[in-house]
Amino acid sequence: MSKDNNNDSETAPTVPEGQKDSLSSFVATLASFSGDLSSLTCPSFLLSSVSLLEYSQYWGDHPKLFASISKGETAEERLLNVTRWFISTLYGSYSSRSTTAGMEKKPYNPVLGEQYFAKWTGDAETGDTVLKAEQVSHHPPIMSFHLENKKAGVILEGHCGQKSRFAMPAGIDVSQTGHAILSVPKFNEHYLITLPNLNIRGMVTGRPSVELSGTTYIVSSAGQMTTIEYSTKGYFSGERHSFKATLKPIEGGSAFYTAQGVWSGVSNYTNVKTNTTSLFFDSDTDKSVAPELKPQAEMGDLESHKLWSQVTNAINSKDYSTASRVKAQIEEAQRALAKARKEKGETQADALKVFELVSEDNDETGKAFQELKGKLVAAVGSKALKEDDTKPHWRLRE
């Protein structure tokens, strides 16, 4: 069963009385705006009290599943482990806020060079999992992330951006650009992971929620691929947030595993060879693990929690006018910095401290991406992967 109770009108929050005109004006602006919506200013009461960069922590929501990827004895088992871990990240990424707060809210747009660091301390068997993330581009908005468990020998690297547009009636469709590359050096394996489309609905009522749609893929260098289909209407299971995954050789042939269910709740998988069905993932019983963060006093000025602290405090106090004013000050300061960089002949890449912009041809992960991208396009076509037009690639600084 899905945990999303966003349609429950008795428990869902209502629009603050003093903000109804602001909401109406924002929806009217959405309807008349053409192009990417990321430049629009969202009413403060619809703002989440976190930066979008912090969403990178959802890749590490289930550190034991992440670490277990390398424990698969065969390439097929490892692909199944990667798929299970990926499904486990979706609830936190796209549904948890609707469950806990009754609605989805817009996170802050990260500033260029904004940083986020997190850690999950594991036991002797699992090992520690460490996340490093940075906003590597502001125009267009792109974040880069690096998640690694050295003991398990599992590394995730990638970047993600969003292109949003108004969708009738009064909704927003978000196309996520970018990808992730998961590496398991012990087996010399790489996995290309593509990102789902987002459908945000409920803008008119002031209670936005997110659904996933379309198809994503996990392509293994061992010659297999997972195809994940998302349904917004419960076509597969009769519930919202439904998905169906098929794992099979990329060059054709029969599936060796299938999985289906609700990505925000319970799903099962079937071993096609033995015709046995077992639990795949249950977000109700397998709770996400909160990351460990440094005390704010020890954070740098560009770390998300410190950078946005005054805005966050104002939003949490429902002081929306102060939140809007301080947020505008941060954004204006960034415009001044961008102007100064331009006058000096510097690029956005010159502002980065955690990641560096590199050529795919001179980077191991970049080469793996090119190879796996070729296999994916050959199998299902070029529309399977959405990349920024400039085709950038970032690497964690050594």
GUVEXVEX-205894 format. One line per field, with one value per residue (C-alpha): x, y, z. Coordinates in pm, 1 decimal. Layout:
<recs>
x c(X, ...)
y c(Y, ...)
z c(Z, ...)
</recs>
This chain:
<recs>
x c(0.0, 120.1, 195.3, 94.5, -224.5, -213.6, -570.5, -711.3, -889.3, -939.0, -567.8, -414.2, -303.4, -491.9, -359.5, -286.6, -560.6, -318.8, -153.9, -454.2, -407.7, -40.2, -129.4, -387.3, -136.3, 131.3, -102.1, -205.1, 162.8, 226.3, -55.5, 74.0, 447.5, 633.2, 962.9, 1144.3, 970.4, 1283.9, 1327.8, 987.2, 961.2, 743.7, 521.9, 710.8, 435.5, 491.8, 865.3, 1017.1, 1263.7, 1548.4, 1763.8, 1719.0, 2086.2, 1995.2, 1774.4, 2095.6, 2091.0, 1803.0, 2052.2, 2185.9, 1853.3, 1920.3, 2296.4, 2271.3, 2099.4, 2361.8, 2641.1, 2472.8, 2504.5, 2854.6, 2740.4, 2557.5, 2728.8, 2627.4, 2583.4, 2209.1, 2195.2, 2397.5, 2161.4, 1870.4, 2047.0, 2105.7, 1740.2, 1617.3, 1842.5, 1725.9, 1357.2, 1433.3, 1551.8, 1225.4, 1005.3, 1240.1, 1308.4, 951.5, 688.5, 815.0, 730.9, 370.4, 342.5, 489.7, 368.3, 58.0, 193.6, 496.2, 675.1, 931.7, 1288.4, 1523.9, 1710.5, 2073.2, 2326.7, 2632.4, 2897.0, 2654.5, 2771.6, 2615.4, 2799.7, 2646.3, 2757.2, 2592.4, 2803.0, 2768.5, 2862.6, 3166.2, 2992.2, 2836.8, 3097.5, 3042.8, 2865.0, 2972.0, 2796.2, 2943.5, 2729.7, 2771.3, 2566.1, 2792.0, 2578.7, 2319.1, 2218.3, 2100.8, 2058.1, 2260.4, 2383.8, 2663.8, 2688.5, 2927.3, 2815.5, 3066.5, 3101.4, 3469.6, 3432.2, 3158.5, 3330.8, 3031.5, 3049.5, 2774.2, 2859.9, 2638.4, 2458.9, 2098.5, 1911.5, 1546.5, 1351.8, 995.3, 691.2, 328.3, 89.1, -288.6, -479.9, -261.9, 20.4, 392.6, 579.5, 948.7, 1195.9, 1504.6, 1824.9, 2144.9, 2224.9, 2410.5, 2689.8, 2720.7, 3052.2, 3153.7, 3532.7, 3561.2, 3375.7, 3485.5, 3118.7, 2941.6, 2570.2, 2409.4, 2096.8, 1851.0, 1607.0, 1222.4, 988.7, 794.7, 429.9, 337.7, -35.5, -258.9, -125.9, -474.2, -561.4, -221.0, -149.9, 103.0, 200.4, 445.0, 389.2, 649.1, 582.1, 750.1, 1032.4, 1380.1, 1664.7, 1956.0, 2215.5, 2490.1, 2831.3, 2783.0, 2523.6, 2193.6, 1934.1, 1647.3, 1349.8, 1126.3, 781.8, 596.8, 220.9, 41.3, -296.3, -216.5, -233.4, -4.0, -122.6, -442.1, -262.9, -86.6, 293.5, 294.9, 588.3, 688.8, 1051.1, 1187.8, 1545.6, 1684.9, 1979.5, 2016.4, 2050.9, 1724.1, 1602.9, 1379.2, 1359.3, 1536.6, 1367.9, 1058.8, 939.8, 627.7, 426.2, 424.5, 752.5, 634.0, 518.3, 542.4, 672.1, 757.1, 991.2, 975.7, 1263.0, 1142.0, 1358.7, 1224.6, 884.1, 910.5, 791.9, 938.9, 935.3, 1135.8, 1112.4, 879.6, 927.9, 703.8, 932.2, 1266.4, 1282.8, 1523.9, 1829.4, 1884.9, 2234.9, 2481.0, 2563.0, 2821.0, 2695.3, 2593.5, 2863.5, 3127.0, 2981.0, 3126.0, 2929.9, 2830.9, 2696.4, 2320.8, 2206.0, 2414.1, 2354.8, 1974.7, 1940.3, 1766.7, 1517.5, 1451.3, 1393.9, 1148.5, 953.1, 935.1, 800.2, 549.5, 707.7, 673.5, 753.9, 1092.0, 1157.0, 1091.2, 1309.4, 1612.1, 1578.4, 1578.9, 1894.0, 2076.3, 1967.7, 2068.8, 2412.5, 2450.0, 2361.4, 2632.7, 2886.6, 2783.7, 2834.1, 3178.2, 3279.0, 3171.2, 3374.4, 3681.7, 3627.2, 3560.1, 3309.8, 3077.8, 3336.4, 3581.5, 3349.3, 3350.6, 3541.7, 3419.2, 3383.3, 3565.6, 3444.8, 3631.4, 3616.5, 3432.6, 3711.6, 3969.3, 3769.0, 3697.4, 3336.5, 3289.3, 3416.0, 3185.2, 2893.1, 2971.1, 2989.3, 2668.3, 2486.5, 2569.1, 2423.2, 2107.6, 2046.2, 2102.0, 1849.4, 1565.3, 1646.8, 1792.9, 1489.1, 1580.0, 1837.4, 1789.5, 2112.6, 2182.4, 2263.9, 2621.0, 2682.0, 2885.1, 3069.7, 3197.2, 3437.1, 3501.1, 3823.7, 4102.7)
y c(0.0, 349.8, 576.7, 889.9, 1021.4, 1351.9, 1312.8, 1303.3, 1639.5, 1606.8, 1591.7, 1791.4, 2145.0, 2444.6, 2759.4, 3027.7, 3290.7, 3572.4, 3381.4, 3294.5, 3596.6, 3510.9, 3154.8, 3275.1, 3516.8, 3244.8, 2996.9, 3268.7, 3339.5, 2968.9, 2949.4, 3242.5, 3167.0, 3004.7, 2825.4, 2681.5, 2769.5, 2755.1, 3133.6, 3207.5, 3317.5, 3080.4, 3211.0, 3159.7, 2948.3, 2693.1, 2680.8, 2382.7, 2467.6, 2283.7, 2339.3, 2120.5, 2025.7, 1843.2, 1608.0, 1434.0, 1267.4, 1044.5, 841.0, 727.6, 672.1, 297.6, 254.4, -120.5, -173.5, 45.7, -158.1, -488.7, -422.5, -571.1, -885.5, -1027.5, -1345.9, -1310.3, -1016.7, -1082.9, -1071.3, -751.3, -586.4, -695.8, -540.1, -214.9, -206.1, -270.6, 2.1, 246.4, 178.4, 235.6, 591.4, 698.1, 731.9, 978.2, 1166.3, 1211.3, 1114.6, 1145.2, 1515.0, 1457.7, 1185.5, 1384.1, 1736.3, 1656.8, 1830.0, 1873.4, 2206.2, 2374.1, 2357.7, 2654.0, 2691.3, 2618.6, 2892.4, 2822.7, 2648.9, 2557.7, 2246.2, 1959.8, 1688.8, 1391.0, 1061.5, 737.0, 549.2, 175.9, -131.0, -353.6, -537.2, -245.8, 28.3, 403.1, 575.1, 930.2, 1189.1, 1501.7, 1730.6, 2070.7, 2298.9, 2299.8, 2518.7, 2788.9, 2852.2, 2587.3, 2460.0, 2138.9, 1958.7, 1704.0, 1427.1, 1154.8, 874.7, 611.2, 317.8, 225.6, -93.0, -232.2, -106.4, 80.2, 429.4, 649.5, 957.2, 1180.8, 1506.0, 1615.2, 1916.1, 2001.2, 2158.5, 2243.9, 2358.0, 2436.8, 2146.2, 2174.2, 2193.9, 2403.2, 2154.9, 2136.7, 1870.7, 1834.5, 1666.2, 1560.5, 1587.0, 1408.6, 1059.6, 858.9, 606.0, 336.5, 150.0, -177.1, -194.3, -548.0, -679.2, -401.1, -317.7, 9.7, 86.2, 381.8, 504.7, 741.8, 968.8, 971.8, 1246.5, 1427.4, 1535.9, 1792.0, 1833.1, 2012.9, 2364.5, 2522.2, 2386.6, 2475.8, 2108.4, 1996.8, 1630.6, 1444.7, 1146.6, 969.6, 890.1, 747.2, 494.0, 482.8, 242.0, 83.4, -41.3, -274.8, -307.3, -683.4, -675.7, -656.3, -385.8, -301.2, -123.4, 52.9, 176.2, 421.7, 465.2, 770.7, 595.6, 260.2, 69.7, -203.5, -244.3, -40.7, 218.8, 545.9, 541.8, 208.6, 65.7, -243.2, -346.2, -599.9, -727.9, -899.2, -908.4, -576.1, -736.1, -924.0, -1247.0, -1339.8, -1163.3, -1329.8, -1113.0, -893.2, -663.4, -458.8, -280.6, 65.1, 253.4, 447.7, 129.5, -244.6, -425.8, -787.7, -952.9, -1279.1, -1508.2, -1608.2, -1921.0, -2068.5, -1896.8, -1785.6, -1448.2, -1268.0, -928.1, -674.6, -361.8, -226.3, 139.1, 90.6, -162.7, -65.8, 289.4, 542.6, 626.5, 994.4, 1114.8, 1264.5, 1632.5, 1861.1, 2114.6, 2430.9, 2627.0, 2407.8, 2445.1, 2664.7, 2964.1, 2782.3, 2469.3, 2446.3, 2447.1, 2752.9, 2942.1, 2922.2, 2918.9, 3257.2, 3170.7, 2832.4, 2983.5, 3235.5, 2971.2, 2742.5, 3039.5, 3112.8, 3455.8, 3445.6, 3813.7, 3777.2, 3452.9, 3625.4, 3925.1, 3720.5, 3479.0, 3776.3, 3912.3, 3580.9, 3567.6, 3930.7, 3862.1, 3573.0, 3794.7, 4038.9, 3753.6, 3631.4, 3982.1, 4003.1, 3664.3, 3776.7, 4096.1, 3890.3, 3648.4, 3359.2, 3076.8, 2897.9, 2619.6, 2864.2, 2898.8, 2527.1, 2384.5, 2023.2, 1912.3, 2005.1, 2023.7, 1766.5, 1607.1, 1275.2, 1145.3, 1189.7, 1045.5, 680.4, 746.8, 963.0, 683.7, 435.3, 670.4, 700.2, 321.5, 252.8, 538.8, 380.6, 47.6, 214.3, 418.4, 112.2, -82.6, 167.8, 489.3, 833.0, 957.5, 719.9, 965.3, 1336.8, 1534.2, 1905.4, 2041.8, 2127.6, 1765.0, 1857.9, 1615.4, 1680.8, 1483.3, 1495.7, 1683.4, 1466.2)
z c(0.0, -78.5, 216.2, 26.7, 183.6, 0.3, -126.3, 224.2, 246.4, 622.3, 700.7, 415.8, 507.5, 375.3, 213.3, 478.7, 469.8, 396.3, 111.4, -108.1, -334.5, -368.5, -473.0, -727.5, -877.5, -895.6, -1070.5, -1318.7, -1388.9, -1445.9, -1698.2, -1901.1, -1876.7, -2165.1, -2122.5, -1821.1, -1493.1, -1275.5, -1300.9, -1144.9, -781.3, -578.9, -291.6, 35.0, 193.9, -85.4, -13.8, 159.9, 433.6, 258.6, -47.5, -353.8, -314.6, 7.7, -193.0, -300.2, 42.9, -71.1, -274.5, 64.1, 242.8, 269.0, 320.6, 380.0, 45.5, -120.0, 39.0, -50.5, -423.3, -432.4, -248.5, -547.6, -664.0, -1028.6, -1265.4, -1261.0, -879.7, -871.7, -1120.6, -900.2, -599.5, -788.6, -892.7, -536.6, -398.5, -669.3, -593.4, -223.8, -302.1, -469.5, -161.4, 6.6, -314.4, -435.7, -176.0, 181.3, 215.1, 104.7, 368.0, 655.7, 569.0, 363.9, 54.5, -166.2, -138.7, -359.9, -224.8, -248.5, -577.3, -479.4, -548.9, -760.2, -551.8, -272.8, -87.0, 105.1, 298.7, 479.1, 631.3, 737.2, 992.7, 937.7, 1137.3, 1087.9, 806.4, 619.8, 652.6, 628.7, 340.1, 254.1, 36.0, -121.0, -337.9, -499.8, -722.4, -1027.3, -1254.0, -1193.4, -1555.9, -1621.9, -1262.4, -1216.6, -904.3, -894.2, -633.2, -517.9, -282.0, -177.0, 59.1, 51.6, 256.6, 30.5, -281.7, -426.7, -579.8, -723.0, -929.5, -1136.7, -1194.2, -1219.7, -1352.7, -1408.5, -1691.7, -1594.9, -1788.4, -1715.8, -1772.9, -1795.4, -1573.6, -1340.0, -1290.6, -1360.0, -1556.2, -1476.4, -1707.6, -1513.8, -1712.3, -1626.7, -1502.7, -1241.1, -1286.4, -1020.4, -1010.2, -844.6, -896.4, -754.2, -1057.8, -1294.4, -1347.0, -1417.9, -1425.0, -1604.1, -1422.8, -1590.0, -1404.6, -1404.3, -1520.4, -1246.7, -1266.4, -999.8, -948.7, -698.3, -756.8, -764.1, -419.6, -277.4, -197.4, -458.7, -489.0, -711.6, -939.1, -1151.8, -1514.7, -1819.5, -1819.8, -1669.3, -1727.8, -1545.0, -1794.8, -1676.8, -1841.9, -1794.4, -2073.7, -1885.0, -1839.3, -1605.2, -1760.3, -1505.4, -1612.3, -1386.4, -1372.6, -1233.0, -1231.8, -1075.4, -1401.5, -1270.9, -911.2, -879.0, -663.6, -724.8, -739.3, -921.3, -1112.5, -1303.9, -1361.3, -1606.8, -1587.0, -1895.7, -2139.4, -2316.4, -2658.0, -2622.6, -2469.7, -2182.4, -1848.4, -1555.7, -1289.2, -1276.4, -998.5, -946.0, -682.9, -528.2, -511.2, -204.8, -31.6, -95.1, -401.7, -486.9, -733.7, -923.7, -1017.9, -1362.7, -1378.9, -1053.3, -1073.6, -709.8, -581.2, -279.1, -111.6, -309.9, -94.7, 175.2, 270.0, 575.7, 741.1, 587.1, 717.6, 573.7, 782.3, 857.0, 766.1, 1009.0, 950.9, 1104.9, 1361.5, 1178.2, 1363.9, 1193.8, 844.2, 574.3, 448.8, 130.0, 302.1, 253.8, 618.1, 705.1, 380.2, 403.7, 784.2, 815.4, 540.9, 699.7, 1043.9, 898.6, 705.3, 1008.4, 1206.7, 926.2, 884.2, 507.2, 445.9, 618.2, 431.6, 98.0, 189.4, 303.9, 10.7, -228.8, -62.3, -114.1, -478.1, -540.5, -392.5, -634.3, -929.7, -819.7, -800.4, -1147.0, -1287.1, -1126.5, -1274.3, -1618.2, -1590.4, -1493.8, -1780.9, -1542.4, -1593.1, -1351.0, -1324.9, -1164.3, -863.4, -776.5, -478.6, -446.5, -809.9, -1128.4, -1486.5, -1697.5, -2040.1, -2055.9, -2277.6, -1999.7, -1710.0, -1625.8, -1527.2, -1835.8, -2060.2, -1885.4, -1945.7, -2316.1, -2355.2, -2161.3, -2331.1, -2666.7, -2552.0, -2417.0, -2732.4, -2949.9, -2743.5, -2697.5, -2885.4, -2810.4, -2613.6, -2328.2, -2196.9, -2131.2, -2109.3, -2101.9, -2446.5, -2342.1, -2231.4, -1919.8, -1693.0, -1340.5, -1122.7, -748.5, -681.8, -543.3)
</recs>
